[in-house]
Amino acid sequence: MLFFRGYNKKPSSSQQLNHTPHQETISSELMDNIEEIQSIFYSTPDLIVRYLVIKQTQSQAALVYLSGITDTKMIFNHVLNPLLFEAYKGESENDLKVSLGHIRETNTWPQIESAILNGECVLFEDKCTEAFIYDTPSFPKRSIEDTSIESSLTGAHVGFTETGGENVALIRKHIHNRELKIKEMTVGKRGKLNLSILYLADVANPEVLKELENRIKKVEVDSVINAGALAEYIEDNPYTPFPQLLLTRTS
């Protein structure tokens, strides 16, 4: 993974305004809640919004979660499958049947935001002022040896893989914050390489981010093999003996 330095000591007032929730509690209108979610988690390509009609109540709903840190099989088998195909109706209209033991209800955005960042999925139902939180986290749990280049004596012994989605999930495992944003790009004419720029929106310098994007867009080669090769294309002087960028293989 490649690290490109650039920070703001203080976020601007416009940045702070953009990250402030419009209201403390959720709306009874489904689309208003989805717009609020997309406003909170903008520049988050791993955010999944799954629209559905609940068979038990015949009402429109949406299931929201982050794909890399949730158990998608559990969501399909124990949440989506019962809601879509089972006609059971409980004692109250809000008593939706799902085959999960840990279910919470909330109407506040801070709790919903925290739940999504912790790998849980949230169900919004139209004309309902309560959201349902289902316990479905699945953070990466892998047995990986130390990288041969960066041996860690006191820190975590986890190395990045070749899969971009797993690497993003490893970062989310340590940073549970909505300010973590992701910009996806593609480089290479023949062997196209998908890459992601991860940054904290409230501290990253937007001018530096823009410069990084522009440099990557200007790379015109058939293929880029790895982060080391990409660093040579975007750094100011690739022949200097002094490091201009930081490269790491561990999270």
Buried (B, 14 or more C-beta within 10 A) or exposed (E): BBEBEBEBEEBEEEBEEEBEBEEEEBBEBBEBBBEBBEEBBEEBEBBBEBEBEBBBBEBBBBBBBBBBBBBBEBBEEBBBEBBEEBEEEEEEEEEBBBEBEEEBEBBBBEBBBBBBBBBBBBBBBBEBEBBBBBBBBBBBEEEEEBBEEEEEEEEEEBBBBEEBBEBBBBBBBEEBEBBBBBBEBEBBEEEEBEBBBBBBBBBBBEEBBEBBEEBBEEBEBEEBEEBEBBBEBBBEEEEEEEEEBEBBBBB
